[in-house]
Amino acid sequence: MNHRTALGALHIGALFFGLTGVFGKLAASASPVIIVFGRAAFAVLALALFASVTGPGWQRLNGQDARRLLLGGVLLAGHWVSFFIAVKVGGVAIATLGFASFPAFTVLLEGLLFRERIRRNEALLVLLVSLGLVLVTPAFDLASEATGGLLWALFSGLLFSLLSLTNRAGSGRLPAVQAALWQNLVVSLSLLAFAAPGLGAVAPVDWLWIGLLGIFCTGVAHSLFVASLAVIKARTAAVVFGMEPVYGIAVAWLVFAETPTVRMLLGGALIILAIVLSSRLAAEPAQRPLAEGV
């Protein structure tokens, strides 16, 4: 893979991650729990195939690895379920932009959990996200579907921040694809009992959307991200993945006629700017981070 094809693979991966909310909304007969269960199950198959073909040798798990992956899987399950609730309640655009606030949560949580001093540019990041969320919210009314969806999306972003910090605490020992596979396996197993009673009620076409969600928006997208990092610097990759909300909102605009208002576009621009700023601050050329898609 040369630099040009790697950059193309990154954009395709960002597009697939951006389609997460779209496929979740298309699966109209499936509850958020069933969507996440199916997504994780299909993702395990896709990641296992990728790892068997191109992945590095697998590392044996020790007790600390197992505990971290178990916690990460539970956080990932909660993050995805709350995100798809946000999609069902508030729409794809609101859910995507609300989730995209996670860099601000990460800055605040790093200060609390790791006792790291918040730098001036990180404070600017939090300010950008806060202003963006104010603009994205049409009116703060708990009876409003948009507000309810945004709150669920913010909770999803908070859980994703905790997941990122969990991965950060144990990063480096396990290959990224192996860690993602184990976490998706934890997601599917932890939700099986809750999803099983409603599996028979899911329309066949919705299994198609869930399958595409798990294979392309999770397994393939993550695999493209990891493969491209062999050629492209993590700093560049982080900026490309800042396009993820743009792709998601644009497709939702076309498919569901979810036309964003001027306020939402301005707020989204501030949040996306914060994502790019956060990613460029965090990414180092030698890093091999996990793909941070929805």
Number of C-alpha atoms within 10 A of each C-alpha: 11 10 14 12 12 20 21 14 20 27 21 21 29 30 23 25 28 28 26 29 28 25 23 26 23 17 24 16 17 22 19 23 23 25 30 31 31 26 29 31 23 24 28 26 17 20 26 18 13 17 18 11 9 10 18 13 11 13 11 9 12 8 8 10 16 15 12 18 25 19 18 27 25 21 24 25 26 19 26 26 23 26 33 30 23 32 26 21 21 22 23 32 31 30 31 32 28 29 29 28 30 28 26 26 20 23 20 20 17 17 14 12 9 10 10 12 12 13 11 8 12 20 13 15 23 22 16 21 28 18 15 26 25 14 19 27 19 14 11 12 11 11 8 14 15 23 21 20 28 30 22 25 32 27 22 31 29 23 26 29 26 21 22 21 18 16 19 12 10 13 17 12 11 17 19 20 23 19 23 25 23 18 25 32 21 25 27 25 17 16 20 18 10 13 21 12 10 13 17 9 9 16 13 11 13 19 19 14 22 27 20 23 29 29 23 25 27 27 29 22 26 29 25 22 28 25 18 24 22 15 15 19 17 24 19 18 25 24 19 20 26 23 19 26 31 21 18 23 27 18 20 23 16 10 11 13 10 16 14 17 12 11 16 21 18 17 23 29 18 21 32 25 19 27 26 21 19 24 21 16 13 12 18 15 12 11 13 18 21 19 22 16 21 24
